[in-house]
């Protein structure tokens, strides 16, 4: 016998079955997958939305709301946890995770959207009845009614320490980043309060969907003509970039389905372009992408190489990711090769290549806009885990390039331990056999690139992920 059927009903109040709201049910399901399976929302959400549309449960507005609920809740999790903690009588770790997910969804509706208060509370309580049962739904109702007593600014005044007392903790709560991430980003960015606040806030904004017209297969003008002025704009910096102004599903675009275009952040495009355009001494025939998965930069490099009569070797350690690279390069106008190989134990001979890109595995702190859950999963000790691999891959890159050739060391993290510290440490062992090139002239018209010679892009300054690039020429 179910809990509901055992519970006596009050006279005059017959039991009402909870009503399933498909939008909030889907958002809850996505959050549970992120929590239980360490899944990424950008991988979990699209198939859930596609299935809902196929069943006829969703229209475009429903999909937009579900997306906002999932990503908004994940981005602001730190702030919302602080608010919920102030409204419950136990440590947050003692609240069951599914209950906390329902509460967080409710708090986001109350504090982060324009949904009316009564609708946000009632919809969240109804969701709780469906997925948690009537007993815990009452707990959700009580907590959310407390949350509804203040708006977001009112709560921040209560739960965030004053900036003057603890700047990093204040920023961590207000802008919903772990304290160690705030500290690391601030060290990398430098400067005062305004810059770090702009960066943290940019991490909490929904990023544009950016396409790349793959060289030799399409052009930005062709994409813009097909998509129309109301749906797309040219990229800010990359001549191959197109920004989708209305979001939508990129996979529905013919050029993307056919592989002539792909989804690729403009910062990632700039890294590939800078390496491709770096000045060389000698021939320019053999290129290497040594950490090629999932294939965005490799597809761009392969097209650029083909235009010059060069050949790209795309190497990726994980076979399934090598398969993604092969799919991205299929249809490239010139020759290329994709292999599954460990970049720290390469199967190619030293000095084989004229250009080498090593976009190394990293903490991903530069892509928190797109993967908001990553900020809560990463720990400071992860840096030590990546450090040997990053150094090993850069050494492989330097050994793989010929004298006069150029290596591009790239990360999607601005953390100094993953960027300049790696480059400086590795180059010490090459006894003057290398030189750092100034990458800034290779990104024409891109402002605020710093003192060089390396380049750090930023979401709040460039509208890109926080990509880092150092260009290194092998001199002996």
C-alpha positions in Angstrom: 0.0 0.0 0.0 1.4 3.4 -1.0 2.2 6.2 1.4 -0.6 8.3 0.0 -3.2 5.6 0.3 -2.3 5.0 4.0 -2.5 8.6 4.9 -6.0 9.6 6.3 -7.5 12.4 4.3 -9.1 15.5 5.9 -12.9 15.7 5.6 -13.9 17.7 2.5 -10.4 17.5 1.0 -10.2 14.4 -1.2 -6.7 13.3 -2.1 -5.5 14.9 -5.3 -3.0 13.2 -7.5 0.1 15.3 -8.1 0.2 16.7 -11.6 3.3 16.1 -13.7 4.8 19.2 -15.2 6.9 18.0 -18.1 9.2 21.0 -18.1 10.2 20.8 -14.4 10.3 17.0 -14.5 12.8 17.2 -17.3 14.9 19.8 -15.5 14.9 17.6 -12.3 15.9 14.6 -14.3 18.8 16.5 -15.9 20.0 17.7 -12.5 19.8 14.2 -11.0 22.0 12.9 -13.9 24.5 15.7 -13.3 24.7 14.8 -9.6 24.4 11.0 -9.7 26.4 10.2 -12.8 28.8 13.2 -12.9 27.2 13.9 -16.3 27.6 17.2 -18.0 24.4 19.2 -18.6 25.4 20.1 -22.2 25.5 16.3 -23.0 22.5 15.3 -20.9 20.0 18.0 -21.9 19.9 17.8 -25.7 18.7 14.1 -25.9 16.1 14.8 -23.1 14.8 17.8 -25.0 14.8 15.8 -28.3 12.8 13.0 -26.7 10.3 15.4 -25.2 9.7 17.1 -28.5 9.3 13.7 -30.2 6.6 12.8 -27.6 4.8 16.0 -28.3 5.3 17.2 -24.7 7.4 20.3 -25.6 7.3 23.3 -27.8 10.1 25.9 -28.3 9.1 27.9 -25.2 9.1 24.8 -23.0 12.5 23.8 -24.2 13.8 27.3 -23.5 12.4 27.3 -20.0 13.8 23.8 -19.2 17.2 24.9 -20.5 17.1 28.0 -18.3 16.1 26.1 -15.2 18.9 23.5 -15.6 21.7 25.9 -16.5 20.6 28.7 -14.2 20.3 26.4 -11.2 23.8 24.9 -11.9 25.4 28.3 -12.4 24.0 29.8 -9.2 24.3 26.7 -7.1 26.7 28.2 -4.6 24.5 31.3 -4.0 21.4 29.2 -3.8 23.0 26.7 -1.4 23.9 29.7 0.9 20.2 30.9 0.8 18.8 27.4 1.4 21.2 26.9 4.3 19.8 30.0 5.9 16.3 28.6 5.6 16.7 25.0 7.0 17.4 23.8 10.5 20.1 21.3 9.5 23.5 21.2 7.7 22.9 21.2 3.9 24.9 17.9 3.6 22.1 16.3 5.6 19.4 17.2 3.1 18.8 14.4 0.6 20.3 15.3 -2.8 16.9 14.9 -4.7 15.3 17.2 -2.2 18.1 19.7 -2.6 17.7 19.6 -6.4 13.9 20.4 -6.1 14.7 23.2 -3.7 17.4 24.6 -5.9 15.1 24.6 -8.9 12.5 26.4 -6.8 15.0 28.9 -5.6 16.2 29.7 -9.1 12.6 30.3 -10.2 12.1 32.6 -7.2 15.4 34.5 -7.3 16.7 34.1 -10.8 13.7 34.3 -13.2 10.5 36.4 -13.7 8.2 33.6 -12.8 5.6 34.9 -10.3 6.3 33.9 -6.7 3.1 31.9 -6.2 3.7 30.0 -9.5 7.3 29.2 -8.6 6.3 27.9 -5.2 3.3 25.9 -6.3 5.1 24.4 -9.3 8.0 23.3 -7.1 5.8 21.8 -4.5 3.9 19.9 -7.1 7.2 18.6 -8.5 8.1 17.5 -5.0 4.9 15.6 -4.6 5.6 13.7 -7.9 9.2 12.9 -7.3 9.6 12.9 -3.5 6.1 12.3 -2.0 3.7 14.4 0.1 5.8 14.4 3.2 8.9 15.9 1.8 6.8 18.2 -0.4 5.7 19.9 2.8 9.3 20.5 3.7 9.9 22.0 0.2 6.9 24.2 0.6 8.0 25.5 4.0 11.6 26.3 2.8 10.5 28.0 -0.4 8.1 30.2 1.5 10.9 31.4 3.6 13.1 32.0 0.5 10.2 34.0 -1.1 10.4 36.6 1.7 13.4 38.4 0.0 14.6 39.0 -3.5 18.1 38.0 -4.6 19.8 41.2 -3.4 18.1 41.0 -0.1 19.4 37.5 0.4 22.9 38.4 -0.7 23.0 41.1 2.0 22.3 38.4 4.5 24.3 35.4 3.4 27.4 37.0 1.8 30.2 38.3 4.1 31.1 42.0 3.5 33.6 42.6 0.7 35.9 44.5 3.0 36.0 41.7 5.6 36.6 38.9 3.1 36.8 39.8 -0.6 37.2 36.3 -2.0 34.4 34.8 0.1 32.1 37.7 -0.7 32.7 37.2 -4.4 32.4 33.5 -4.1 28.9 33.8 -2.6 27.6 36.7 -4.7 28.9 35.3 -8.0 28.5 31.6 -7.2 32.1 30.3 -7.7 34.1 28.2 -5.2 36.4 30.4 -3.3 39.6 28.7 -4.6 38.4 29.3 -8.2 37.8 33.0 -7.4 41.3 33.3 -6.0 42.9 31.5 -9.0 41.0 33.6 -11.6 41.8 36.8 -9.8 45.5 35.9 -9.7 45.5 35.1 -13.5 43.5 38.2 -14.4 45.2 40.7 -12.0 43.8 44.1 -11.3 41.2 45.2 -8.9 37.6 44.4 -8.0 35.9 45.5 -11.1 37.7 43.1 -13.5 37.2 40.0 -11.4 33.5 40.8 -10.8 33.0 41.3 -14.6 34.7 37.9 -15.2 32.7 36.0 -12.6 29.5 37.6 -13.8 30.4 36.6 -17.4 30.8 33.0 -16.3 27.2 33.1 -15.2 25.8 34.4 -18.4 24.4 32.1 -21.1 27.0 32.0 -23.9 26.2 32.5 -27.5 26.2 29.5 -29.8 29.0 30.1 -32.3 29.5 28.2 -35.5 32.7 27.8 -37.5 32.6 27.6 -41.3 35.2 24.9 -41.9 37.8 26.1 -44.3 37.5 24.6 -47.8 34.0 23.4 -47.1 32.0 26.6 -46.4 32.4 30.2 -45.6 30.9 32.5 -43.0 29.2 34.5 -45.7 27.5 31.3 -47.0 26.2 30.5 -43.5 25.0 34.0 -42.9 23.1 34.0 -46.2 21.4 30.7 -45.3 20.6 31.7 -41.7 19.5 35.2 -42.4 20.1 38.5 -40.6 17.6 37.8 -37.8 19.2 34.5 -36.8 22.9 35.1 -37.1 25.7 37.6 -37.0 29.3 37.5 -38.1 31.9 36.5 -35.4 33.6 39.3 -33.5 37.2 38.2 -34.3 37.4 35.0 -36.4 36.6 35.4 -40.1 35.2 31.8 -40.0 32.8 32.5 -37.1 29.0 33.0 -37.1 27.1 33.7 -34.0 23.5 32.4 -33.6 21.5 35.3 -32.1 18.4 33.2 -31.3 20.0 30.1 -29.9 18.2 27.1 -31.3 19.4 23.7 -32.2 22.6 23.9 -34.3 22.2 20.2 -35.3 19.2 21.3 -37.4 21.3 23.4 -39.7 22.1 21.7 -42.9 25.7 22.8 -43.0 26.3 21.4 -39.5 24.6 18.2 -40.3 26.7 17.8 -43.4 30.0 18.6 -41.6 30.6 21.8 -43.6 30.3 23.8 -40.3 30.5 22.9 -36.7 29.9 24.4 -33.2 33.1 26.0 -32.0 33.8 28.8 -29.6 35.5 31.7 -31.2 38.4 31.5 -28.8 39.1 28.0 -30.0 39.0 29.2 -33.6 41.5 32.0 -32.8 44.0 29.5 -31.3 43.9 27.4 -34.4 44.2 30.4 -36.7 47.1 31.9 -34.7 49.1 28.7 -35.0 48.3 28.3 -38.7 49.4 31.9 -39.4 52.6 31.9 -37.3 55.7 32.7 -39.4 57.9 29.7 -40.2 61.4 29.2 -41.4 61.5 26.6 -44.1 58.8 24.3 -45.5 55.2 24.1 -44.4 53.9 20.7 -45.4 53.3 18.6 -42.2 51.0 19.7 -39.3 50.1 17.8 -36.1 47.2 18.2 -33.7 48.5 16.2 -30.8 45.4 16.3 -28.6 42.8 16.4 -31.3 39.6 15.3 -29.6 36.8 16.0 -30.1 37.9 17.5 -33.4 36.9 21.2 -33.7 40.4 22.6 -34.0 41.6 19.6 -36.0 38.9 20.2 -38.6 39.8 23.8 -38.9 43.5 23.1 -39.1 42.9 20.3 -41.7 41.1 22.8 -43.9 43.7 25.4 -43.6 46.5 22.9 -44.2 44.7 21.7 -47.4 44.6 25.2 -48.8 48.5 25.3 -48.6 49.1 21.7 -49.8 50.0 20.6 -46.3 48.8 17.4 -44.5 47.4 17.2 -40.9 47.9 14.3 -38.6 45.3 14.4 -35.9 46.2 12.2 -32.9 43.9 11.5 -29.9 44.6 9.0 -27.1 41.0 7.9 -26.4 39.7 5.8 -29.3 36.1 7.0 -29.0 37.3 10.6 -29.1 39.5 9.7 -32.1 36.3 8.6 -33.7 34.8 12.0 -33.1 37.8 13.6 -34.7 37.4 11.4 -37.8 33.8 12.4 -38.0 34.7 16.1 -37.8 37.4 15.7 -40.5 35.3 13.7 -42.9 34.8 15.6 -46.1 38.0 17.7 -45.7 39.1 18.8 -49.1 42.7 17.7 -48.7 44.5 14.6 -47.3 44.7 14.0 -43.5 45.1 11.2 -41.1 43.5 10.4 -37.7 45.1 8.0 -35.3 44.5 6.9 -31.7 47.9 7.4 -29.9 49.3 8.5 -26.6 50.8 11.9 -27.1 53.4 11.3 -24.3 54.6 8.2 -26.2 54.2 9.3 -29.8 54.5 6.8 -32.7 56.0 9.5 -35.0 59.7 10.4 -35.3 61.2 13.5 -33.7 61.4 16.6 -35.8 58.6 15.4 -38.2 56.3 18.4 -38.3 56.4 22.1 -39.3 53.5 23.1 -37.0 52.2 21.4 -33.9 49.2 22.2 -31.7 48.9 20.8 -28.2 45.6 21.8 -26.6 46.3 19.9 -23.4 43.8 18.4 -21.0 43.1 20.8 -18.1 40.7 21.8 -15.4 38.5 23.6 -17.9 38.1 26.7 -15.7 38.0 28.8 -18.9 34.7 27.2 -20.1 32.6 27.6 -16.9 29.9 29.4 -19.0 29.3 26.2 -21.0 29.9 23.7 -18.3 28.7 25.4 -15.1 28.8 22.1 -13.1 32.6 21.9 -13.6 33.2 24.7 -11.1 31.7 22.5 -8.3 33.5 19.3 -9.3 37.0 20.6 -9.7 39.3 20.7 -6.7 42.7 22.5 -6.2 44.4 19.1 -6.1 43.3 18.5 -9.7 46.0 20.9 -10.8 48.7 18.5 -9.5 47.1 15.7 -11.4 47.2 17.5 -14.7 50.6 19.0 -14.3 52.8 16.0 -15.3 50.6 15.3 -18.4 50.6 18.9 -19.5 54.4 19.1 -19.2 54.9 15.8 -20.9 52.7 16.8 -23.9 54.4 20.1 -24.3 57.8 18.3 -24.4 56.4 15.9 -27.0 55.3 18.9 -29.1 58.7 20.5 -28.9 60.5 17.2 -29.8 58.0 16.6 -32.7 58.6 19.9 -34.4 61.5 20.5 -36.7 64.1 23.3 -36.2 62.4 26.5 -37.5 58.9 25.0 -36.8 56.3 26.4 -34.4 54.4 24.8 -31.5 51.2 26.1 -30.1 50.6 25.3 -26.4 46.9 25.9 -25.6 44.6 25.3 -22.6 40.9 26.1 -21.9 42.0 27.3 -18.4 43.5 30.6 -17.4 45.0 29.2 -14.2 48.6 30.2 -14.0 49.6 26.7 -12.9 48.3 25.4 -16.3 49.5 28.1 -18.5 52.7 30.2 -17.9 54.0 27.9 -15.2 54.0 24.9 -17.6 55.6 26.8 -20.5 58.3 28.4 -18.3 59.1 25.1 -16.6 59.4 23.1 -19.8 61.4 25.7 -21.7 64.1 25.7 -18.9 65.0 22.2 -20.1 65.7 23.2 -23.7 68.7 25.4 -23.0 67.9 28.2 -25.4 66.8 25.9 -28.2 63.4 27.6 -28.3 62.0 31.1 -28.4 58.6 32.5 -27.5 56.8 34.2 -30.4 54.6 37.2 -29.8 51.1 35.7 -30.5 49.3 39.1 -30.4 49.9 40.2 -33.9 48.5 36.9 -35.1 45.1 37.9 -33.6 44.5 41.2 -35.5 41.9 43.6 -34.1 41.5 41.6 -30.9 41.9 44.0 -28.0 43.1 43.6 -24.5 45.6 40.8 -25.2 48.0 41.9 -22.4 51.7 42.3 -22.4 52.5 39.2 -24.4 54.2 37.3 -25.8 51.5 34.7 -24.9 47.8 35.4 -25.1 45.0 35.0 -22.6 41.4 35.4 -23.8 38.6 36.2 -21.4 34.8 35.9 -21.5 34.1 39.4 -20.2 36.7 41.1 -22.5 36.4 39.0 -25.7 33.1 37.1 -25.4 35.0 33.8 -25.8 36.0 31.0 -23.5 39.2 31.8 -21.5 41.6 30.2 -23.9 45.4 30.5 -23.4 47.9 30.3 -26.2 51.7 30.3 -26.2 53.6 30.1 -29.5 57.1 28.6 -29.4 59.6 28.3 -32.2 62.2 25.5 -32.1 65.5 27.2 -32.9 68.0 24.3 -32.5 
